[in-house]
Amino acid sequence: MKRFWIIIAAVLAVVAVVLFVGQDYDKAFISAALGAVAWFLSYRVQLRSMIKDSDKAEELDDEWEHDEDELS
């Protein structure tokens, strides 16, 4: 999903440049703003996956500690 948002952001950036060169400043601004939103969404997806992986690692650590306590 992260790559999807990165691709969308890149496409919108190219569209913004083309529109800017064509002197259609309003549409260029809108596409650049939407590209920025897409980039932030890709960053959000990345952070959510990191947090999810971190939570899984903590659960495994807790289970490991619990198993060690039972063996003692």
DSSP file (Angstrom, degrees, kcal/mol; ACC not computed):
  #  RESIDUE AA STRUCTURE BP1 BP2  ACC     N-H-->O    O-->H-N    N-H-->O    O-->H-N    TCO  KAPPA ALPHA  PHI   PSI    X-CA   Y-CA   Z-CA
    1    1 A M     >        0   0    0      0, 0.0     4,-1.7     0, 0.0     5,-0.2   0.000 360.0 360.0 360.0 -32.1    0.0    0.0    0.0
    2    2 A K  H  >  +     0   0    0      1,-0.2     4,-2.0     2,-0.2     5,-0.2   0.928 360.0  50.8 -62.1 -43.8    2.9    2.3    0.7
    3    3 A R  H  > S+     0   0    0      1,-0.2     4,-2.7     2,-0.2    -1,-0.2   0.855 104.4  59.0 -63.1 -34.6    4.2    2.0   -2.9
    4    4 A F  H  > S+     0   0    0      1,-0.2     4,-2.4     2,-0.2    -1,-0.2   0.943 108.4  43.8 -58.2 -48.7    0.7    2.9   -4.2
    5    5 A W  H  X S+     0   0    0     -4,-1.7     4,-2.4     1,-0.2    -1,-0.2   0.852 112.4  52.8 -68.4 -34.4    0.7    6.2   -2.4
    6    6 A I  H  X S+     0   0    0     -4,-2.0     4,-2.4     2,-0.2    -1,-0.2   0.921 110.6  47.8 -65.1 -42.8    4.3    7.0   -3.4
    7    7 A I  H  X S+     0   0    0     -4,-2.7     4,-2.6     2,-0.2    -2,-0.2   0.922 112.1  49.2 -63.7 -44.1    3.4    6.3   -7.1
    8    8 A I  H  X S+     0   0    0     -4,-2.4     4,-2.5    -5,-0.2    -1,-0.2   0.912 111.1  50.5 -60.6 -42.6    0.3    8.5   -6.8
    9    9 A A  H  X S+     0   0    0     -4,-2.4     4,-1.9     1,-0.2    -2,-0.2   0.910 111.5  47.7 -62.9 -42.1    2.4   11.3   -5.2
   10   10 A A  H  X S+     0   0    0     -4,-2.4     4,-2.2     2,-0.2    -2,-0.2   0.916 111.9  49.3 -65.8 -42.9    5.0   11.1   -8.0
   11   11 A V  H  X S+     0   0    0     -4,-2.6     4,-2.5     1,-0.2    -2,-0.2   0.924 111.7  48.8 -62.4 -43.9    2.3   11.1  -10.7
   12   12 A L  H  X S+     0   0    0     -4,-2.5     4,-2.3     1,-0.2    -1,-0.2   0.844 108.8  53.8 -66.4 -32.3    0.6   14.1   -9.1
   13   13 A A  H  X S+     0   0    0     -4,-1.9     4,-2.1     2,-0.2    -1,-0.2   0.916 109.9  47.1 -66.4 -41.9    4.0   15.9   -8.8
   14   14 A V  H  X S+     0   0    0     -4,-2.2     4,-2.5     2,-0.2    -2,-0.2   0.919 111.9  50.3 -64.2 -42.8    4.6   15.4  -12.6
   15   15 A V  H  X S+     0   0    0     -4,-2.5     4,-2.6     1,-0.2     5,-0.2   0.904 109.0  52.6 -61.3 -40.8    1.1   16.6  -13.4
   16   16 A A  H  X S+     0   0    0     -4,-2.3     4,-2.4     2,-0.2    -1,-0.2   0.905 109.6  48.3 -62.6 -41.2    1.7   19.7  -11.2
   17   17 A V  H  X S+     0   0    0     -4,-2.1     4,-2.6     2,-0.2     5,-0.2   0.928 112.1  48.9 -65.2 -44.1    4.9   20.5  -13.1
   18   18 A V  H  X S+     0   0    0     -4,-2.5     4,-1.9     1,-0.2    -2,-0.2   0.920 113.8  46.1 -62.1 -43.3    3.2   20.1  -16.4
   19   19 A L  H  <>S+     0   0    0     -4,-2.6     5,-2.8     2,-0.2    -1,-0.2   0.877 111.4  52.4 -67.1 -37.0    0.3   22.3  -15.4
   20   20 A F  H ><5S+     0   0    0     -4,-2.4     3,-1.5    -5,-0.2    -2,-0.2   0.920 109.5  48.2 -64.6 -43.3    2.7   24.9  -14.0
   21   21 A V  H 3<5S+     0   0    0     -4,-2.6    -1,-0.2     1,-0.3    -2,-0.2   0.867 109.2  54.2 -64.2 -35.5    4.7   25.1  -17.2
   22   22 A G  T 3<5S-     0   0    0     -4,-1.9    -1,-0.3    -5,-0.2    -2,-0.2   0.374 117.2-118.5 -79.2   6.2    1.4   25.4  -19.0
   23   23 A Q  T < 5S+     0   0    0     -3,-1.5     2,-0.8     1,-0.2    -3,-0.2   0.789  73.0 133.9  60.4  33.6    0.6   28.4  -16.8
   24   24 A D     >< +     0   0    0     -5,-2.8     4,-2.0     1,-0.2    -1,-0.2  -0.708  26.2 169.4-105.8  77.3   -2.5   26.7  -15.2
   25   25 A Y  H  >  +     0   0    0     -2,-0.8     4,-2.5     1,-0.2     5,-0.2   0.814  65.8  55.5 -67.2 -35.7   -1.5   27.7  -11.7
   26   26 A D  H  > S+     0   0    0      2,-0.2     4,-2.1     1,-0.2    -1,-0.2   0.947 112.9  41.3 -64.2 -47.6   -4.7   26.8   -9.9
   27   27 A K  H  > S+     0   0    0      2,-0.2     4,-2.5     1,-0.2     5,-0.2   0.844 113.1  55.4 -69.0 -33.0   -4.8   23.2  -11.2
   28   28 A A  H  X S+     0   0    0     -4,-2.0     4,-2.2     2,-0.2    -2,-0.2   0.919 108.7  48.0 -64.0 -43.1   -1.0   22.9  -10.6
   29   29 A F  H  X S+     0   0    0     -4,-2.5     4,-2.5     2,-0.2    -2,-0.2   0.919 111.9  49.5 -63.3 -43.7   -1.5   24.0   -7.0
   30   30 A I  H  X S+     0   0    0     -4,-2.1     4,-2.5     1,-0.2    -2,-0.2   0.926 112.7  46.0 -63.3 -45.4   -4.3   21.5   -6.5
   31   31 A S  H  X S+     0   0    0     -4,-2.5     4,-2.0     1,-0.2    -1,-0.2   0.875 113.0  50.5 -68.3 -34.6   -2.4   18.6   -8.0
   32   32 A A  H  X S+     0   0    0     -4,-2.2     4,-2.1    -5,-0.2    -2,-0.2   0.903 111.1  49.0 -66.6 -40.3    0.7   19.5   -5.9
   33   33 A A  H  X S+     0   0    0     -4,-2.5     4,-2.0     2,-0.2    -2,-0.2   0.913 111.6  48.5 -65.5 -42.1   -1.4   19.6   -2.7
   34   34 A L  H  X S+     0   0    0     -4,-2.5     4,-2.3     1,-0.2    -1,-0.2   0.861 109.2  54.2 -65.8 -34.6   -3.0   16.3   -3.5
   35   35 A G  H  X S+     0   0    0     -4,-2.0     4,-2.1     2,-0.2    -2,-0.2   0.893 107.4  50.2 -63.4 -39.9    0.5   14.9   -4.2
   36   36 A A  H  X S+     0   0    0     -4,-2.1     4,-2.3     2,-0.2    -2,-0.2   0.893 109.6  50.9 -64.6 -39.7    1.7   16.1   -0.8
   37   37 A V  H  X S+     0   0    0     -4,-2.0     4,-2.2     2,-0.2    -2,-0.2   0.914 109.4  50.7 -63.1 -42.5   -1.4   14.4    0.8
   38   38 A A  H  X S+     0   0    0     -4,-2.3     4,-2.0     2,-0.2    -2,-0.2   0.891 109.3  51.3 -62.9 -39.2   -0.5   11.2   -1.0
   39   39 A W  H  X S+     0   0    0     -4,-2.1     4,-2.0     1,-0.2    -2,-0.2   0.923 109.7  49.0 -64.3 -43.3    3.1   11.4    0.3
   40   40 A F  H  X S+     0   0    0     -4,-2.3     4,-2.3     1,-0.2    -2,-0.2   0.864 108.8  54.0 -64.2 -35.1    1.9   11.9    3.9
   41   41 A L  H  X S+     0   0    0     -4,-2.2     4,-2.3     2,-0.2    -1,-0.2   0.887 107.0  50.9 -65.8 -37.7   -0.5    8.9    3.5
   42   42 A S  H  X S+     0   0    0     -4,-2.0     4,-2.0     2,-0.2    -2,-0.2   0.899 110.8  49.2 -64.9 -38.8    2.5    6.7    2.4
   43   43 A Y  H  X S+     0   0    0     -4,-2.0     4,-2.4     2,-0.2    -2,-0.2   0.888 109.8  51.9 -65.4 -39.3    4.4    7.9    5.4
   44   44 A R  H  X S+     0   0    0     -4,-2.3     4,-2.5     2,-0.2    -2,-0.2   0.907 108.5  50.3 -63.7 -42.9    1.4    7.1    7.6
   45   45 A V  H  X S+     0   0    0     -4,-2.3     4,-2.0     1,-0.2    -1,-0.2   0.904 110.5  50.8 -61.9 -41.2    1.1    3.5    6.2
   46   46 A Q  H  X S+     0   0    0     -4,-2.0     4,-2.0     1,-0.2    -2,-0.2   0.925 111.4  46.8 -63.1 -45.3    4.8    3.0    6.9
   47   47 A L  H  X S+     0   0    0     -4,-2.4     4,-2.5     1,-0.2    -2,-0.2   0.891 110.0  53.4 -65.4 -39.4    4.5    4.2   10.5
   48   48 A R  H  X S+     0   0    0     -4,-2.5     4,-2.3     1,-0.2    -1,-0.2   0.895 109.4  48.4 -63.5 -39.0    1.5    2.0   11.1
   49   49 A S  H  X S+     0   0    0     -4,-2.0     4,-2.4     2,-0.2    -1,-0.2   0.881 111.2  50.8 -68.6 -36.4    3.3   -1.1    9.8
   50   50 A M  H  X S+     0   0    0     -4,-2.0     4,-2.2     2,-0.2    -2,-0.2   0.908 112.0  46.9 -65.7 -40.8    6.3   -0.2   12.1
   51   51 A I  H  X S+     0   0    0     -4,-2.5     4,-2.5     2,-0.2    -2,-0.2   0.907 111.8  50.6 -66.8 -41.7    4.0    0.1   15.1
   52   52 A K  H  X S+     0   0    0     -4,-2.3     4,-2.0     2,-0.2    -2,-0.2   0.917 111.8  47.4 -62.2 -44.0    2.2   -3.1   14.3
   53   53 A D  H  X S+     0   0    0     -4,-2.4     4,-2.1     1,-0.2    -1,-0.2   0.880 111.5  51.7 -64.0 -38.2    5.6   -5.0   14.0
   54   54 A S  H  X S+     0   0    0     -4,-2.2     4,-2.3     2,-0.2    -2,-0.2   0.901 108.4  50.5 -65.5 -41.5    6.7   -3.4   17.2
   55   55 A D  H  X S+     0   0    0     -4,-2.5     4,-2.2     1,-0.2    -2,-0.2   0.897 110.2  50.3 -64.0 -39.9    3.6   -4.5   19.0
   56   56 A K  H  X S+     0   0    0     -4,-2.0     4,-2.2     2,-0.2    -1,-0.2   0.902 110.0  50.6 -64.0 -40.6    4.1   -8.1   17.7
   57   57 A A  H  X S+     0   0    0     -4,-2.1     4,-2.3     1,-0.2    -2,-0.2   0.900 109.8  50.0 -64.6 -40.6    7.7   -8.1   18.9
   58   58 A E  H  X S+     0   0    0     -4,-2.3     4,-2.5     2,-0.2    -1,-0.2   0.899 109.3  51.7 -65.1 -39.5    6.6   -6.9   22.4
   59   59 A E  H  X S+     0   0    0     -4,-2.2     4,-2.4     2,-0.2    -2,-0.2   0.910 110.6  48.4 -63.0 -41.6    4.0   -9.7   22.6
   60   60 A L  H  X S+     0   0    0     -4,-2.2     4,-2.4     2,-0.2    -2,-0.2   0.899 111.0  50.5 -65.5 -39.6    6.6  -12.3   21.6
   61   61 A D  H  X S+     0   0    0     -4,-2.3     4,-2.5     2,-0.2    -2,-0.2   0.912 110.5  49.6 -63.0 -41.9    9.0  -10.9   24.3
   62   62 A D  H  X S+     0   0    0     -4,-2.5     4,-2.2     1,-0.2    -2,-0.2   0.908 111.8  47.9 -63.6 -42.2    6.2  -11.0   26.9
   63   63 A E  H  X S+     0   0    0     -4,-2.4     4,-2.4     2,-0.2    -1,-0.2   0.896 111.1  51.4 -64.6 -39.8    5.4  -14.6   26.0
   64   64 A W  H  X S+     0   0    0     -4,-2.4     4,-2.1     2,-0.2    -2,-0.2   0.920 111.2  46.9 -63.8 -44.5    9.1  -15.5   26.1
   65   65 A E  H  X S+     0   0    0     -4,-2.5     4,-2.0     2,-0.2    -1,-0.2   0.887 111.8  51.4 -64.0 -39.3    9.5  -14.0   29.6
   66   66 A H  H  X S+     0   0    0     -4,-2.2     4,-1.7     1,-0.2    -2,-0.2   0.906 109.9  49.2 -64.9 -41.4    6.3  -15.8   30.7
   67   67 A D  H  X S+     0   0    0     -4,-2.4     4,-1.4     1,-0.2    -2,-0.2   0.883 109.9  51.4 -65.7 -38.3    7.6  -19.1   29.5
   68   68 A E  H  X S+     0   0    0     -4,-2.1     4,-1.1     1,-0.2    -1,-0.2   0.874 107.8  53.0 -66.1 -37.2   11.0  -18.6   31.2
   69   69 A D  H  < S+     0   0    0     -4,-2.0     3,-0.2     1,-0.2    -1,-0.2   0.876 107.2  51.8 -65.9 -36.8    9.2  -17.8   34.5
   70   70 A E  H  < S+     0   0    0     -4,-1.7    -1,-0.2     1,-0.2    -2,-0.2   0.833 107.7  52.2 -69.0 -31.8    7.3  -21.1   34.2
   71   71 A L  H  <        0   0    0     -4,-1.4    -1,-0.2     1,-0.2    -2,-0.2   0.759 360.0 360.0 -74.7 -24.8   10.5  -23.1   33.7
   72   72 A S     <        0   0    0     -4,-1.1    -1,-0.2    -3,-0.2    -2,-0.2   0.471 360.0 360.0 -77.4 360.0   12.1  -21.6   36.8
